Amino acid sequence: MAGLRLGPLLRYVDWETASTATVWIEADRPCTAEVRCADGASGSSPTFAVAGHHYALIVVTGLTPGSTTAYEVLLGDRRVWPPEDSRFPPSTITTPPLAKEPDQRTVRAAFGSCRWAAPPAPGHHSHGPDPAGPDALDTLAAHLADDPGAERPDVLLLLGDQVYADETSQATRLRLAARRDLSEPPGPQVADYEDYTCLYDESWRDPEVRWLLSTVPSCMIFDDHDVMDDWNTSEAWLAAVRATPWWHERIVSGLMSYWVYQHLGNLSPAELAADPLYAAVRAVPDGTEALRRFAAESDAEPTRTRWSYRRVFGRVRLLMVDTRAARELDEQRRSMLDADEARWVREEALADPGSYDHLLIGTSLPWLLPPLIHDAEQWNAALCRGERGGPKGRWARFGEKLRQRSDLEHWAAFPDSFRKLTELIRQAGRGPDAPATVCVLSGDVHHAYIAEPVWPTGVPGGAPEARVLQLTCSPVHNSIPGALRAGFRFGWSRAGRRLGRLLARHGRTGTPPVHWHRTGGPWFGNQLMTLTLHGRKAALTLVQATATKKGAQLKTVLDRPLTDNHGTAFGQSTKC
């Protein structure tokens, strides 16, 4: 008799027909998984096998547009979800209305990144008060479960570090130690696919998070900790880690597990039906070798795989961009995105102007950083490519050491990519069919802020009419040392800007294509941002999970309109 090991996760809800969704589950043995909805909608799928684990992504059809319907999961003939003793409301699937005017549908997109399922060991303990503070996803789940009238997000955008392969908790280390000798490399970090399953167990079996992900659709993209801290920082970093005896298994298992646990659910039913790897894995009793071969080839030749994807929510277009696996690391051609990936992003951003009112670009790494950090990363990139003393010189060697030690690997550390993304955003936000907003959604840096670019007067092509914003929100559940908090604050200060200009002058980095200023934050804590988009109108909220005598509560830190009541952007992104 099959049992439910993990899930269900409600992943994709179709906004075009409003009648289809996908639900992901992991069972403990081969079986047929079925979803039955209270309104009569249903779907079923046999499980597929990877490394002794059994999964299904069930396509649910026949949903009623503009409705919320409870659902249950059956394995074979036995109901396994919801549990009989569940303290949570029924899991539901909510579909958007098929309005005659689709621009009148409201879209609520919550986003954040960086979630410890449990504090890592050593130095932290899984018992007693959480040193990282209340988990924002746990707290959101409790809020939604306790208040049936609370507004639920239409989608949850998880922007990286859903699991931490290099920072495992005490509980996970005990599970790993039962399988292998932790005194051998990579020690208490994740080593293989089975280790990765332990991370997802710990993260998604959390009762609050399990219920939340069963009832709020989610879109996901990886960041470095899903594989390893500073993954693909540089050519030198990659060469060094590839020389270790454990890395090949780590990266192959990381990509395999990401494909199973995160990537598949990002795809629409049509994309799943056209995916040759998905078909190959499902066509055999054990899909491990097919998936393993794919992962190894994707690591050896990243251009063969696209992890980025596009989603459409009415007149809201979301581009989730892979800023880790798609990098070009050759120092003289260094790029955040390889040529094919950059072309795809550009085409998707600029296609069908006028068909969307809001463009969301999900990138785990911020486009606009505190100015000092931006200038430091550009300066460092200049040193590493040999602007001072050549590519083999003392400054280049110093720059590489500093880059790896200080995590200097955001968009600013790829200067040509930064300029191209800036120009793409300018073009996407300009013209007679320009959207109301272009928002870059990011995480990674363990604090939240809002930054707005200012284009110089006379910029070729003109400044965008859309309101352009860098919206950064992290962590969901993590911590940040006091020294780093002070550093981020200093990075936004006038003194920090002056220091940054000195570094830029030394690195001969030239004039940036755009300037920017902070219009919100920095905020520190476990937090989530939510964009509410209705027609051409947009508003932003930021909530933090705070500990109170009554338990963890969501505190609203920011509630701000981004456009006026007519959907016109506030302010103008030009400077005389």
N, C-alpha and C positions, 0 to 999 in steps of 0.2 A: 504494500500500500504506500503510494508516494506521499511525501510530505513537502511542505513549502519551506525551503531553506532561507530564501531571501526574496524581498519584494512583497507585494507588487509595486512597481514604479509606473505611474502614468507618465508617458514620455511625449508622444506627439498627439496633438489635437488639430485636425484639419480645419482651417479657417475659410477655405474656399467652398466646400460643400457642407461643412459643419455637421457631418454625419459619420466621420471616421476618426478613430483614435488608435494608439498602440499602447499596450501594457506589457512590461518586461517582468519576468519572474525567473527565479532559480529554484529548481526542485532537487530533491535528494536522490532521485533515480529516474530512469526513462519513463515517460508517461505522455499523455495528451493533456495539455493545459487549456482550460476554457474560461472565458469571461462571460458572465451573464448579467445583463443590466435589467433594472426594474422596469424600464420602458420597452423591453423586448429586444433591444440590440444585443448582439453577441458576437463571439469569435472564438476560434480554437486553433491550436497548432501543436504538432508533436514537438517534443523537446529535441534539441541538438546537443551533442556531447563535445566538450573540450576538457582535456586533462582530467577525466574522471568526474567532471561536474556537468550538470544538465540544465539547460536554459531554454527559454521560449520567449519570443516576442510576438504577442498575440495581436492581430489586426482586428479591431472591433468595428463592425459596420452596422448600419441601420439606426444610428443615433438620431435623436430628434433635435433639429436646429433650435438654438435659443433655450436650451433646457439644462437642468441638472438632474442626473439620474444616479442612484446608488448602484453599485455593482458588487458581485462576488466572484471569487476565483475557485474553480474546481480543478482538481488533478484526478484524472479518471472520472469516477462518479462521486468523489468525495469533496465536499466543500472544505477548503482550507483557509479561506479569507472571506470576511473578517473572522478573527478568532472569537470563540464563544464568549470568552471573558473580557473582550475588549472594552476599555474605558473610553474609547474615542467614538465620535460619530461615524456613521457609515462612510466608507470611501466612495467618492462620487466622480463622475465625469461631467464636466460642464462644457457645453458647446456654445459658440457665439450665435447670435441671431443672424438670419439671412436677411439683413435689412436691404430695402430697395436702394438706399443710399449707404454704401459700406463705410463711408467716411464718418458716419454718425455712431459707429460702434466704438465703445471705450476699450482701450487696451491698458492693462496694468502689468508692467514688467518689473519684477523685483530682481535685484542682482547683488552679488557679492562674491568673495573668493576667500580661500585660505581657511580651511576648517580642520582642526584637530578633532578627531572623534573622541580622543581622550588625551590628556597631557602626556608628552613623551617622557620616558625614563632615560637616564637617571636624573635626579634633581627634582622630579615631580612624582606625585603619587596619585593613584586612581581613587583613593579613599579620602574623605573629608572635603573641605571647601576646594573648589576648583581654582587653581592659581591663575588660570586664564580668564576667570569670570564666567558669567552665564553664556551659554551657547545661543547665538542669535536665531539659528534655525529651530532649536528646541523651544525657544521662547515664542517664536512666531507660531509654531505648531500649537502650543498650549493656548495662545491667544485665540487662534482660529477655532480650536476645539471647544473652548469655553464660551465663545460668543458667536452663536450661529448667524448673527446679523453682521458680523465683521466683514469688511470687503476683502475678498481673497485675491491674490495675484492671478492673472490669467496665465502667466508663465514665470518660472523661476530660472534665472540665468546664472549658472554656476561657472565662474570665470577662472577656474584653475585651482590646483592643490586641493582636489576633492579627497585625496588620500596622501599620506606622507610616507613614501617608501624609504626615506632615509632618517626618519624620526619616529620610531615605533614606541608604543606605550608599553608599560610594564606587563599588562595582560597579553598583548600581542607577542612580546618577547618570550613569555612563558610558552606560548603555542609554538613559536619558532624553535625554541630550545628543545621541545619534544620531538622535533623532526631532524635537527642537525646540530652540530657543534658550533656554538656562537663564538668560540675563540678563533675560528677560521674565517677568513674574509668571505663575504662583506660583514661579518659579525652580526650584530642585532638589526641590521638593515634587511630589507627584502632581498631575497636571492633569486626566487623563481616564481612560476605561476601560482603554485599552491600558497606560497607566502602572500602573494597579492590577494588571493581569495580571503585570507585572514583580515587584511586591511578593509576590504569591502564589507565583510561580515561585521566588523567592529563599527564601521561608519553607518551602515544602512540598517543594522538591527536595532539601533537606538530607537526605542518605542515611539518617541515624538517624531523623529525624523522619518521613521518608516511610514507612519500615518501621513505625514505632510507630503512625502513624495508619492504616496498612493493616490492623492487627491488634487495635487497641483502639478500641472505639466512642467517638465524641466528640459532645458537645453544645457549642454555641458561642453567644455573644452579643457584640455589639459594645460598645466603649467609645469614648472621644473620639478617640484616635489612629487608630482605624480610618477616621476621616474627617478630624479636625483637633483639635489640642490645645484642650481646654476647649469642645468642640462643645456649643452650646446652653447656655452658661453663664447668659446673661441676655438680656432683650429688647434691651438696648443693644448687647450683643455681636453678636446676630444681625443687627440693623439695619446695623451697621458692616460686617460681612463680606458681607452681601448687596449692599452698595454697590460692592464690588470687581468688576472685569470677569471674574474667573476663578472666582468661587465657585459660580455656578449649575452649571457643568460639573463641578466638583469634587464637589458634593453629589449630583448626579444619578448620576455615575459611581460614587461611593462606595456609594450604595444599590443600584445595579444589580449591582455586583460582590459586595456582601455577600449579596444574594439568591441569586446563582449559586454562590458559593464557600462560603458558610457557612449561610445560612438554609434552603435547600432540604433539606439533610441533617438538619436538626433535626426534620423532619416525618415522621410515620408514613406508610406506604403508603396508608392510608385518607385521610389529610389531603391527600396529594399528588393522589390521584384526584379529590378534591373541590375542588381549587384551580383557579379559573378562569384565573388568570394562567399557571400551569404548563401548562394545556391550550392556552392561546392561543399561548404561545411554542413549544410542540412542534408545533403544527398548521401552521406556516408554514415555508418554507425558511430565513427569517431572522427571528428573534424580537426583533431589536434595538429596533425602533420600539415594539413592544408593551411591552417591559420599560422602555424609556426613558420612555414616557408614564406608566407606573405609578410610576416613581421620582420624576419631576417632580411628579406629583400627590401623592405621599406626603410630599414636602418642603413643598409648598404647603399641604396640609391633612393634618397628621400623624394625625388621628383616623381617617382612612380605612384605615389599615394597622395591623395588630397584629404586632409582631415578638416579643412575649413568647409563651411556650409552656409546655405542661405535659408532663412525662414521668412514667411510673410504672414502677418497678422492684420488682415484688412488692408489698411493703407499705411501700415508700419512695416518697413523692411529691416530685417536683422541680418547682418553678415557676421558670423562667428569666424574669427581669423586665427589660424594656427601660427603662433609666433615662436614656436620651439623647434618642431621637426622640419619646418620648411626653410630653415636658414641656409644661406651660402656663407661658409666660414673662411674661405680663402681670404687672407688679409688684404689683398689688393682688389678683391671683388666682393668684399664683405657686404652682406645684405640680410635684412631681417626675413625677407621672403625671396625664394628663388624666382627666376624670371617667369615661369609658368604660373606660379602662385600669385605673384604680383599682378600679372595680366588678368587672372581670374577675378581678383578683388576689384580691380579697376572696372572691368566689364560689368560685374554685378552691381557695383555702386552707381554706375552711370546709365545702365540699361533702362529703357522705358521711362524717361523723365516725365514727371507729372502723374505717374501711377502710384506714388507714395507721398505722404505728408511728413513722414518722419523717417530718417535714416539712422539706424543704430549700428555702430561698428563695435562688436565685442572683441577686445584684444586683452588678454590677461595682463599685458604690460602696458603701462600708461604711455600715451603719446606725449602729453605735456606733463613734465615733472616740476618740482621746485626748481627755480632757475639755477641755483648753484649746482644741484645734482646734474641737471641737463648739461651745463657748461663743463662740469668735471668729466662727464661721460664723453662729450665731444673732444675735449682735450686729450683724454686717455686714448680714444680711438686714433687721434692724430699721431700720438707718440707711437702706438703699436704699429701703425703702417709706415713709420719712418720719417715723419715730418721733421724730427729733430735727430740728426745723426744717422739716418738710414734705417732700413728694416731689421738689420742685425746689430744695431748699435746699442749703447748703454741705455739710452732713453727708451728704446723699444722693449728691452728686457725688463726694465723697471715698470713700464706701462702694463705689460702682460701680467706680472706679479700683482700689481695693484688692481687690475681688472678682475682677476680671479678672487682676490682677497676681499674686495669691496663690492662685489656683485654689480659691476658697471656693465650692464648688458640689456638696457631698455632700448626703446626706439632711438634715443639720442646717441647710443653707442654704435649705431649703424647710420652714420650721417646722411648717406645718399638715400636710404630708405625713409628717414625722417622727412627729408625734403619732398620725396615723391608722395608720401602719405599726406603731407601738408597741402601739396598742390591738388591731390585727388579730392580732399575735403573741400578745398576752395571751389573746385569745379562742380562738385556735387551740390554745393549750397548756393549756386548762382544760376541765373537764367530765368526766363519767364515761367518755367515750371518748377522752380526751386522748391524744395520742401520747407516746412516751417522751421524744423530743427535738424541738425546733424549732431548726434551725440556719440562720443567715443566712451565706451563703458569699459572700465579696467579695475584691476585689483592689485595684488602682489605686494604693495608697499606698506601694508599693515597700518594704514590710516586712511581717512576719507577726506576728500576736498573737491572743490569745483574750480576749474580754471577756464578762462575764456581768452581765445586768441585775439590779437589786434593786428590786422594786416596793414602794412605801410601804404600810405597814399601813393597812387601811381603803380600799384602792383599790376603786372600784365594780366589782362582779362578782367580786372576789377575784383574787389572784395566780395565775399558771399553775402547774399541777402538773408539767408537762413541764419538763425542763431546757432552758433557752433559752440559746443561745450565739451570739455573733458570732465567726465564724471567718474571719480575713482572711489571705490568702496571696498575696504578690507580692514581687518579680517572678519570672517563670520564667527570663528572661535579660535583664537590664538593670542599670543602676547607680544609685546614689543618692549625692549629694555628702555629705561629712562633716558639713557644717553642717545639712543636713536630718535626718541621723541624730540629731544632738544635739537638734534641734528636736522630733522625735518623742519622744525620751526625756523631754525637759522637759515635753512635753504631758501625760505620764502622772504627773508628779511632783506632790508636795503644793504646791510653789510654783506650778507651772503651774495646778493647780486653783484656787488662790487668785486668780491673775491672771484666770482665766476667769470667776470669780464677779464680779470687778470689771467686766469687760466686759459681762456679763449685766445687772448693775445699771444700767450706763450706757445699755444698749440697751432697758431695760424689757422684757426677754424673758419674764419670769415664771418660775414654778417648772416645771422639766421633769417630764414624766409618769413618768419612771423615772430611777433612778441606776444606775451600773454601775462595775465595777472590773475591772482587768486580772488575769487568772488564768494568763496565759502570755505570754512574750515581753517586749519586742519582739525579734524575730530579724531579722537582716539578711543577705542573700545571695540567690543564685538557688535557688528552693525550690518544693516542692510539698507540699500537705497531702493526706492520704487519710483518709476516713471509712470505717470497717468496721462495717457494720450487719447484725446477725443477730437476727431476732426483735425484741425490744424492747431488746436490748443494743446498745451503741455504743462505739466506741473511735476515737481520733484519733492519727495519726502525722504527723510533719513531717520531711521529709528535705531536705537541702541538697546541692547539687553542689559538691564540693570538689576542688581540684587536688592530686594526689599525684604521686610519682615514677613510679607505674604508670599515670598518666593520671587523668582525672576519675573520681571515685567518689561514690556516694551515702552520705551520713553521716546516720544517724538522730539527730535533735536532740530529738525528743519522741515518746514512745509512752505514751499515757495513756488509761485507760478513762473513759468519760463516764457510764456507768451501772454498777450492780452486776450480779452474775451473774443476777439476776432481771429485769433491765431497768428497775430503779427508778433514777430520777435521783438523783445525789449532790447533797446540799445542798437548800436551799429558797430560792426567790427572793422572800423577804419580809424586811422590816426593821421592827423596832419603833420 
